[in-house]
Amino acid sequence: MAAIVGAQQLKGGAPSNHQPTVPMIPQHTRSVFYISDSTGITAETFGNAILAQFDMRPRHVRLPFIDTEDKAHQVVRQINHAAELEGRKPIVFTTLVNMDALRIIQEGCKGMLLDMFGTFIRPLENELGIKSHHRVGRFADITRSKEYTDRIEAINYSLDHDDGQSHRDLSGADVILVGVSRSGKTPTSLYLAMQCGLKVANYPLIPEDFERRQLPPALVPFRKKIFGLTIDPVRLSQIRNERRPGSRYADPINCRQEIADAEAMMRRSGIRWLSTTTKSIEEIATTILQEVRPERLQY
């Protein structure tokens, strides 16, 4: 690539000082590979948690279903190509169970290899005195389990009860989220359903609620399940402007008033609430679990 760039510049006329052309540097600092016999989600989640401790902008490459020696050889070529282009070792997280495929990557790749099963599973086998299942992925037999069925039901419930669509079976909800529109209710609901198996309903607080100075009537019997989300008005205005630019819905004054009315209502109703402004979905969900369903943090 550098040679091509240099040739193009020379064709148009070399710089007056005749200095050599500086090679193009990729915007990312380094490639990171996540390799698995299955989906690669475990390797990627674990690897991202570790890399979050470092100030870097990696290029993420997930390589799932590497379950044959031929695929392992292809992976080695891809990793080594990245090493050659970038001039530095790629970082490679792997949860490979297939020992033949793992051996090919261990012996052939020019990256920094972090074998999570080798690092954690084998020492645990020694400590516990039992062999692990060595299953390919955590989803091997999960579709037959009650936990999986419950999680699917929770996702369906949360979708049916998103944004106040349904008042049906609120008694079956584990959590009911309230807050103004675009304060983070829907993504938090889906995260709690998908990751924690909780049935979550969410309801937007609207001007009619503020005029009545009361929660929506359908929610009042379930006050103990309710948790409120709020957000900084400036940030709310930015988010709404992306959806409806220049509208009253996104106007900073309107956003400020809605937030003030919503927080006042939650205080009057004795509802626990937090600001989502600077928090990730994971932090919001964990706080809700601590407050509403602390037993779900133990399993």
Phi, psi and omega in degrees: 000318180297320181296320179296314180300316181297318180296321180295319180293319181295323180298325180272357183118121182290153176304150186298331181271359176058028177284147179298148180292137179278127180300149176289133180255128179298150182296324178283154183274335184188151177271141177235126181252140176239113189242134183207154171289337184246227189284335183085001183295318180298313180299318182291318180297313180295314181298317180296323178297322179288314184292339178297343179281354185239143179276089182209161180237081183282159169267120184269130178229109177265127180241090182275167172057041175272084190240014175222162179294324180297317178295324179297319177296321177297320178299315179302316179297321181292317179295314182293328176295318178297320179298319181292318181293319187269342180072023177206158182291127168294155175263132187234113174261132180224144172237036182293132174265327179294107186293328178293316178295318179298318182298321179298317181289319178300318186276335188252335188277150181258027179256173173275107188268126177241099182272103187290326176293317178295326182284324188246315186294311185295316174300325178292323176301318179294319183289317184278340181074021178224155178273144176285168180289336184052043178282154174274097177085154181280357182261011188308304182240017191290334184294345179264359186269156178295323181300320180293315179299317179297323181293319178297317178298321180295319179295315179298318179299313184294324176293319180293331184252025179280136173059035176071023183294329185218141173259002186286136173057042175293338177295338180274356181286141172276325181216144173237118181263137175231157179162169180291164179301135177074028178263002175108014185292313184295309180298325178292319179300313182291324177296314180297325179289312186285321185268329187243353179070026180266140172276118186235128171255147175224143186228129175281135173277129187238168182308324179298323177294320181291324178294321178285341182061030181219158173296157172307132186308324182295339184269340188305318181294347186243033185305323183294339180269353189276138173224136185258146174241135175231178185200155177296133184301324179296315178294321179299318179298320178298314181296316182291328178295332176291333182268313180225079184299136176075007183272163174297326177307324182260358183299132183304323181294315178297318180298318180298319181291317179299317180296316179299316180293319181294316180294322178296319179297318181294323177296313180299324184274355180069032181269136174287141182205163177213162177269132180268002191307312186246013185253145175283165177301321180297319179292318179298313182297319180294320177297318179297317178300316180300321186275320189258318182226066185299335181293340180284353175274356176240130181204000000 
